[in-house]
Amino acid sequence: MSPSDSVASWLQLEPRRPDQVPLRCWWARPAGGPPRGGVLVLPEVFGLNGWIRSVTQRLAEAGYAALAVPLYARTAPELELGYGPDDLALGRSHKERTRTDQLLADVGLAADWLQQQLPASAAGLGCVGFCFGGHVALLAATLPQVAVTVDFYGAGVASGRPGGGPASLELLPSIGGTLLCICGDGDPLIPPADVAAIETALSAANDARVLAAVPAQPHRLMLLEGGHGFMCSARPDHRPEAAAQGWSLLLETFQQVLGAQGERDA
């Protein structure tokens, strides 16, 4: 597909429960024919900026209906930042004010809406997140609507969770779908000890699935060459080759679980 084969716009989702708030999302989908599946896109600490919107657009061009979801809907619902030091400080200040229960309520609202846009035969939703959004993607993988999740350099999953509490890795037994974690091999925010903890937790979760005869693909961790943010073409640590690898892994993983277009239409 090309950009002309997809359409995109801002979309306001209204809350359905008392614990939810309005969400200003970026919505992109194929222009010709039904989507092959639906994907939630969770942003870095910089909000729904131009790069995150471009990722959503690329997913639409690949045949998916993609919805980028704000993670600061309670403190900065229209946040769009660049990648300078002041932007990072502001984004992190909002990150520190998030809570896991609120994030799951918001992503759950988006997931419910997105699933309603797909045929009843759709094999659940995909979810992808970057940076803080990668951490939240691991949390979102526990939602029943989410069948497959790709977490790009989600720092902090081995040490805690938004708003406080035990490591988010402890939630792995609650994930019913497939999880792929992708990290840069030189990421200072995910040191070797955290990489080892992620590997150990994923292995334990896979072993438990085998014992329980759970029919799901195994969780995986992939290390690619680069530091934090290597996927993002707007960041100074962008690595084009690693970014291309990461994108291929993303599409491959979604296709394995959500199915190719022809399979979904059959």
C-alpha positions in Angstrom: 0.0 0.0 0.0 0.9 3.7 -0.3 -0.3 6.7 1.8 -3.0 7.3 -0.8 -4.4 3.8 0.1 -5.1 4.9 3.7 -7.0 7.6 5.6 -6.2 9.2 9.0 -7.7 11.8 11.3 -8.1 12.8 14.9 -10.9 11.0 16.8 -12.4 11.6 20.2 -13.5 8.6 22.3 -15.9 9.3 25.1 -15.7 7.4 28.4 -18.1 4.5 29.1 -17.3 4.0 32.8 -16.7 6.4 35.7 -13.0 5.4 35.8 -12.4 6.5 32.2 -11.8 9.9 30.6 -12.2 11.3 27.0 -9.4 10.2 24.7 -8.1 12.2 21.8 -6.7 9.5 19.5 -5.1 9.4 16.0 -7.0 7.0 13.8 -5.7 5.5 10.6 -7.1 2.7 8.4 -6.9 1.3 4.9 -9.0 3.2 2.4 -9.9 0.3 0.1 -11.4 -2.7 1.7 -11.6 -4.1 5.2 -8.5 -4.1 7.4 -6.6 -7.3 8.1 -6.8 -6.5 11.9 -6.7 -3.8 14.5 -3.7 -2.4 16.3 -3.4 -0.1 19.3 -0.3 2.2 19.1 1.1 3.4 22.5 3.4 6.4 22.4 6.7 7.4 23.9 6.7 10.0 26.7 6.5 12.6 24.0 2.8 12.1 23.3 0.9 11.6 20.0 3.5 13.6 18.0 4.3 13.4 14.3 6.5 10.3 14.6 3.9 8.2 16.4 1.2 9.3 14.0 3.5 8.2 11.1 3.8 4.8 12.7 0.0 4.6 12.9 -0.1 5.6 9.2 2.5 2.9 8.3 0.4 0.3 9.9 -2.7 1.4 8.0 -0.6 1.2 4.8 0.2 -2.4 5.8 -3.5 -3.1 5.9 -4.3 -2.6 9.6 -6.8 -0.3 11.3 -4.5 1.5 13.8 -5.5 3.7 16.7 -2.8 5.7 18.6 -3.9 6.2 22.2 -2.8 9.1 24.5 -1.2 7.9 27.8 -1.5 11.3 29.5 -5.3 11.8 29.0 -5.7 13.0 32.5 -2.9 15.5 32.7 -2.1 16.5 29.1 -4.7 15.1 26.7 -3.3 16.9 23.6 0.4 16.6 24.3 2.7 16.6 21.3 6.4 17.1 22.0 9.7 17.0 20.1 12.8 15.2 21.3 14.8 18.0 23.0 15.9 18.0 26.7 13.0 20.2 27.8 10.6 18.0 25.9 11.9 14.9 27.6 11.7 16.6 31.1 8.1 17.6 30.5 7.1 14.2 29.1 8.7 12.4 32.1 6.9 14.8 34.5 3.6 13.6 33.1 4.8 10.0 33.1 5.4 10.2 36.8 1.7 11.2 37.3 0.3 8.1 35.7 -1.1 5.0 37.4 -1.5 1.5 36.1 -5.2 1.2 36.8 -5.9 4.4 34.9 -3.7 3.5 32.0 -5.5 0.1 31.7 -8.9 1.8 31.9 -7.9 4.2 29.0 -6.3 1.5 26.8 -9.3 -0.7 27.6 -11.7 2.0 26.3 -9.6 2.3 23.1 -9.5 -1.5 22.7 -13.3 -1.8 23.1 -13.9 0.8 20.4 -11.3 -0.6 18.0 -12.7 -4.1 18.3 -16.1 -2.8 17.3 -14.7 -1.5 14.1 -13.5 -5.0 13.0 -15.5 -8.0 11.8 -16.7 -10.4 14.4 -14.2 -13.0 13.0 -11.2 -10.8 13.9 -8.6 -12.7 15.9 -8.3 -10.1 18.7 -6.2 -6.9 18.6 -2.5 -6.2 18.2 -0.8 -3.7 20.4 2.6 -1.9 19.9 4.3 0.5 22.2 7.5 2.4 22.3 9.6 3.6 25.3 7.0 4.4 28.1 4.4 3.1 25.7 6.4 -0.1 25.4 6.0 -0.6 29.2 2.3 0.2 29.0 2.0 -2.3 26.1 3.1 -5.0 28.4 0.4 -4.0 30.8 -2.1 -3.8 28.0 -1.2 -7.3 27.0 -3.2 -8.5 30.0 -6.5 -7.1 28.5 -8.7 -9.8 27.1 -9.1 -8.0 23.7 -5.3 -8.0 23.0 -4.1 -11.1 21.2 -0.5 -10.0 20.3 1.8 -7.3 21.7 5.1 -5.9 20.6 6.9 -4.0 23.3 9.8 -1.8 22.0 12.3 -0.9 24.6 9.8 -0.7 27.4 12.1 0.4 30.3 11.3 -0.3 33.9 9.3 -3.5 33.5 11.7 -5.3 35.7 11.7 -2.8 38.6 8.2 -1.5 39.0 5.0 -0.2 37.3 3.3 3.2 36.8 2.1 4.6 40.0 4.1 2.2 42.1 3.9 -1.5 42.8 5.8 -4.7 42.0 7.6 -5.2 38.7 5.3 -5.3 35.7 7.0 -8.6 34.7 5.0 -10.2 37.4 1.9 -9.8 35.3 3.2 -12.2 32.6 1.0 -15.1 33.8 -2.0 -12.9 33.2 -1.2 -12.4 29.5 -3.3 -14.7 27.3 -1.8 -13.7 24.0 1.6 -13.4 22.5 4.3 -10.9 23.7 7.4 -9.9 21.8 9.9 -7.6 23.7 12.4 -5.8 21.5 15.4 -4.0 23.1 18.5 -2.3 21.9 21.7 -4.1 23.0 23.2 -0.8 24.2 20.1 0.7 25.8 21.2 2.5 29.0 17.6 2.4 30.3 17.4 -1.4 30.0 20.8 -2.6 31.6 22.0 -6.2 31.3 20.4 -7.1 34.7 17.0 -6.0 33.4 17.5 -7.9 30.1 18.3 -11.0 32.1 15.2 -10.5 34.3 13.0 -10.1 31.2 14.5 -13.3 29.7 14.0 -15.3 32.9 10.4 -14.1 33.3 9.5 -14.8 29.7 11.0 -18.3 29.9 9.1 -19.0 33.1 5.8 -17.8 31.6 6.4 -20.0 28.5 7.2 -23.1 30.7 3.9 -22.5 32.6 2.0 -22.3 29.3 3.5 -25.6 28.2 2.5 -27.3 31.4 -1.0 -25.8 31.2 -1.3 -26.8 27.5 -2.1 -23.2 26.6 -2.5 -22.9 22.8 -0.5 -19.7 22.3 2.8 -18.8 20.6 5.7 -18.4 23.0 6.7 -15.0 24.4 10.1 -13.8 23.0 12.8 -11.3 23.6 14.9 -9.9 20.7 18.0 -7.8 21.1 18.8 -5.5 18.2 21.8 -3.3 17.6 21.3 0.1 19.1 20.4 2.2 22.2 17.1 3.6 23.5 14.7 4.9 20.8 16.5 3.3 17.9 13.2 2.8 16.0 12.4 6.6 15.9 13.8 8.5 12.9 13.4 11.8 14.8 15.7 10.8 17.6 19.5 11.2 17.5 20.0 7.5 18.4 18.0 6.3 15.4 19.5 3.2 13.8 18.0 2.7 10.3 19.1 -1.0 10.0 17.8 -2.0 13.4 14.6 0.0 12.8 14.0 -1.9 9.6 14.6 -5.2 11.5 12.2 -4.1 14.2 9.5 -3.2 11.7 9.8 -6.5 10.0 9.6 -8.4 13.3 6.5 -6.3 14.2 4.7 -7.1 10.9 5.7 -10.8 11.0 4.5 -11.2 14.6 1.2 -9.5 13.9 0.6 -11.6 10.8 1.4 -14.8 12.7 -1.4 -14.1 15.2 -3.8 -11.8 13.5 -3.5 -13.5 10.1 -2.8 -12.2 6.6 -5.4 -10.3 4.7 -6.4 -13.2 2.5 -6.6 -15.5 5.6 -8.9 -13.0 7.4 -11.2 -12.6 4.4 -11.5 -16.3 3.8 
